[in-house]
Amino acid sequence: MTFSVTDIGAVLPEILIAVYACAILLIEPFLPKDRREILAYFGLAALGLAFIATWQLLWADLTVLNGMFVLDPFGNFFKLLLYVAAIMTILLSMGYLRRERIDLGEYYAFILLAICGMMIMVSGSDLVTVFLGLELMSITFYILVGFKRFEEKSLEASAKYFILGSFSSGILLFGISLLYGLSGTTNLEAVALHLRGADPGNPAWVLAVILLVAGFGFKIAAVPFHMWAPDVYEGAPTPVTAFLSVGSKAASFAVFLRVFMEALGGIHADWRFLLILLSVITIVMGSVVALVQTNIKRMLAYSGIAHSGYALIGLLVGDRLGIFSLMLYMPIYAVMTLGAFGVVTLLRRGGVEGDAIDDFAGLAKKNRLAALAMLIFMFSLAGIPPTAGFIAKFYIFMAAVNVHLTWLAVLGVIFTAVSAYFYLKVVMVMYMKEPDEEVHLAAPPAVVMVLAVAAVAVLLLGIYPGPFLDYAQNAALKIR
Amino acid sequence: MPGNFIPVNYLPIVIFIAIALAFGGVTLLLGTLLRPRRIYKAKLTPYESGNIPFSDARAPFPLRYYIIAMIFVIFDIETVFLYPWAVVYDKIGLYGLVEMTLFISVLLVGYIYAWKKGALEWD
């Protein structure tokens, strides 16, 4: 057991977030009820400091804490994405929680703990660390999903997520234990080293890979492990849905990539077929089922499922370009999805639930800028240039064509066209249908800020992606 | 051992499981074969500690029990971790001390939170 100052420096962002989360829990009971919003700023401060800390360590590449934890540009890339997602989530939450009368200070502590779990996940270089982070994230999400505790739907979503989530964690753990049994180690590099001499046709290896795919597949909501997503997305408070669909998915993809590239990269040819199958049914199911949704949150859930399918292509290709395209896909998916959910939070007022697609009727007249932002997000989700969604899909399909999976790219393009129907339907409803009542929907400044930043980011990444592409490419180079 | 996946080391465990299952099964089987069978109605009714049940056992009960149980589990786990830590303390030295201090202080945060929120009050 060795322990040095470098180790602490490397995990500084995680320590910062965890300390702030504990501080929020300690301060919360002593605050009067109407001053709890202070804790939101506490959370923002923690994320800002962690952002600076990670920024300072951006190109560091070291393994610390006895090989359990790795600080590398790949992990840092995802951490920056997670900070931005969490900051946007907190900004969306403040007004929302007050309106829903669930403005408890613990909410912000849970957001911080969830992001701490995600950070440990993306930096885990040992299956134990990975699982620890995954559980920290999952358990906090079980609570966050049920945060509207007086609403049956929210509680149902929480219970469903809890039962299915712990089941999937069990499956993942079973896969990890099989890997450990076969190689005698949980360290990703050591597993890879062991795999070099092993017979990959061994049924136990196959079973371990299948179980790992099932475990991670649940977290990224890949078909057939997606059944929880629509119900949980619909029931959870909208900012939590946004965070769940963005943060949890990005972190899970990062760890999926790291485990399969670093530990199981040697048998890439063996698991590739499994992921191709998974990717195809995920794209088809997600796009087709989204067509008939009448609830925007369910629609975005199925859209998120379809996007997981596209991102899986980057993972299954598995070369530099594949990894790069997946890394590009995640932040772009994150900003456009967060933005779309941000607009959904605006529609909630008084007696209007605001999550039916029909509630968008005449939004262009109720709030012109929100409608414009939603239009940009929907175009981007559909992958129409000049938005970021186009760039993301372009590189994914290019990676597929590059390794002669042209048919997969063609299938992806076809279902992108299918998905344009339900994205553009929202735009049609906003602009071409008359509003049911003449009201102006006011947007709180925090939400305006989130929408503006997300919309500008989506357009900027679509028109001038150069610097961002360079950054992603350099970070992708550093993964083994 | 590449390719060799027959877990020979687990053989004692398999034998142990077999013996445990056989012991339970054989005992029950012998019991049913040997004991006299005289069934009557009163013998077949379910009972609790000799009393005749007067209501359904699945009744709601105060949430407080859950909170107390939860706090108990947390501190129970703490003890579970403290025992092996104390046993190997001389081997892990300062590193172990720092780790355990951190672990306990995180639990302490939870304890203060629960205390302040009134989870320990019983009225």
Boltz contact constraints between the chains, C-beta under 6 A:
constraints:
  - contact:
      token1: [A, 1]
      token2: [B, 92]
      max_distance: 6.0
  - contact:
      token1: [A, 1]
      token2: [B, 95]
      max_distance: 6.0
  - contact:
      token1: [A, 3]
      token2: [B, 95]
      max_distance: 6.0
  - contact:
      token1: [A, 22]
      token2: [B, 109]
      max_distance: 6.0
  - contact:
      token1: [A, 25]
      token2: [B, 109]
      max_distance: 6.0
  - contact:
      token1: [A, 25]
      token2: [B, 113]
      max_distance: 6.0
  - contact:
      token1: [A, 26]
      token2: [B, 109]
      max_distance: 6.0
  - contact:
      token1: [A, 29]
      token2: [B, 116]
      max_distance: 6.0
  - contact:
      token1: [A, 29]
      token2: [B, 117]
      max_distance: 6.0
  - contact:
      token1: [A, 197]
      token2: [B, 2]
      max_distance: 6.0
  - contact:
      token1: [A, 198]
      token2: [B, 2]
      max_distance: 6.0
  - contact:
      token1: [A, 199]
      token2: [B, 3]
      max_distance: 6.0
  - contact:
      token1: [A, 202]
      token2: [B, 5]
      max_distance: 6.0
  - contact:
      token1: [A, 204]
      token2: [B, 5]
      max_distance: 6.0
